[in-house]
Amino acid sequence: MKGKLLLLGGAAAGYVLGTRAGRERYEQIKAGVSKAWNDPNVQQKVTEAEDVVRDKSPEVKAKVADATHHAAESAKGAAQSASERVGGKHSGSADDTGLPPQGVETATRDANS
């Protein structure tokens, strides 16, 4: 149901933005949307949705904080592990990367040609 409403809303917005029907049709659409928005049933559902969000927001906040903490700990552990694999060297020299010195690949390719 939510997907259908989003699709309908997107289609309506696209029509309004892309229409060549002019200002009169725009005003008709705007009045229809305003009438629908101000419908008591719609406003009741909006209020219910706001209440659910208000009730669930502390739960969501706690889960996001927990996930952030776990991600930070995981990244810290991965960084320490990588540092240990390199042998604790942090000189930034080319030897630390494990890549061949610059120009070696080109010289090899030229010799094989």
N, C-alpha and C positions, 0 to 999 in steps of 0.2 A: 504494500500500500504506500509506504514511504517513497519507494522508487517511482511509482506511478505519479505521485504528487510532484516530485522533483522534476520528472520528465515533462509533466503538464506545465509546471511553472517555467521551466526553461524554454519550452515551445512558445508559451505566451510572451515571455520576455523577448525572445528572438523575433516574434511577429511584430511586437510593438516597436522594437528598435529598427527592424528592417522594412516595415510597411511603407507603402507609398499611398495609403488611403488618406493620409492627411491628418490634420489636427482634429477634425470632427470624429473620426474613428478612434483616434487616440483618447479623446475625452470620453467616448463611450466605454472603451476598455477600462480606463481609469475609474470611471464611476462603478462599473461592474466589480472590479477588484475591491474598491472601497466598501461597496455594499457587502461583498462576501466576507471581507476582513472584519467588519463590524457586526456580523451575524452573531447572536448570543452563543450558538453552538460552537462556532469557531473560537470565540473568546474563551469559552469554558475549556476547550482543548488546549489553548495557549496557556491558560493559567495552570492546568494540570501538568503540562510539559515544564513550565517554569518551576513548579513545586518539586517535580522529580529531579530536575537538575540541581536545585538548591539542596535537596536531601542527599543526593549522591556525590556532590562536589567534594566533601571532606574525604570520602572513600577514594575517589579518583585522585585527589591530591596526594594522599598517602601512597597509593600505588605508583604514581609517577615519581615521587621522591624515592621510594624503594628501588624502582627500576634504575633511576639515575645513579643511586648509590652503588648498586650491583655493577652497572656498566663502568663506573669510575674504578671500582676495585678490580674488575676484569682487565681494564686497560692498563692499570698500574701493574698488575701481575704479568701481563704480556710484555710490557716494557722491561720489567726486571728480567724476565726470561730471555728476551732478546739480548739484553746487556750481558747476561751470563754466557750465552752462546758465543758471543764475540770475544769473550774473555775479559770483559771489563774495560777494553780499550775504547777510548772516546777521543782519540787524537784527530779524527776526521780525515785521516790519510786515505789514499786510494786503496791501500791494502786492506782496510777494514771493510770495504764493500764487497770483496770477493770478485770484483770485476777485473778483467784484464786491463793492463795499462792502455791508455789512449793511443791509438795508432797501430796496435798490434794486429787487429782484425784487418785493417786496410793493407798492411804490409803482407799479410798472409794471402789475402785475396789477389794482390798484385803479383805475387810470386807464382800463384797457380794459374795465372792467365797466360 
